[in-house]
Amino acid sequence: MNSHKIDQKETIIAQIVIDNWHFVDDTDRKLLSLLRENARAPVAAMAKALGVSRGTVQNRLARLEADGTVLGYTVRLKASAEDRRIRAFMTVAVEGNRTDEVLRALRGDPAVRALHTTNGRWDIVAELHTDSLEAVDRVLGRIRLIEGISSTETSLLLSTHKY
């Protein structure tokens, strides 16, 4: 390969890295931490906490939103304010290479709030939200019938200490 083609290849690779790699520095991490605590905090208050200008915070927020690091802002409700107050984690072992098929089926269940693929003994962790223990029982029965699931284990969440 001649040197022109090597230079061209390195330039293309560098551009791909720049286009697809999002750089988050310590200031960004601190800003994200402040947002996790209170997404409605005034920009001026965040700037003061970070020791930077308001413009810096606004520019960083705009960049983090534009590059997809920050996907949105949300509301946290106290447990008693939620309709579906019974929460559980269900760990799921999948038969063979059927993870995508099982994930598709789980995504369609209204009680499944979040899905995570994992390593180790379990392949998937499903966060379930229901309004009663009887509803948990029905959801577990429904999920255990999904083809491709070899076994499950479920734990009810009793309390949350950090959110």
TASUL-V501433 format. One line per field, one symbol per residue. psi: psi as a letter, one per 20 degrees, with the letter a starting at -180 (. if undefined). Layout:
psi->???
This chain:
psi->prhghgggghgggghggghipppoahggghghgghhhnijpqghghgghikrrghgggggggghghjjgoiaqrppqqhiiqgnipqqppqppqpcljggggggghhipiiohqppqrrbhqhqpppqprirhhhggggggghiippiphrrpppqpgqpip.
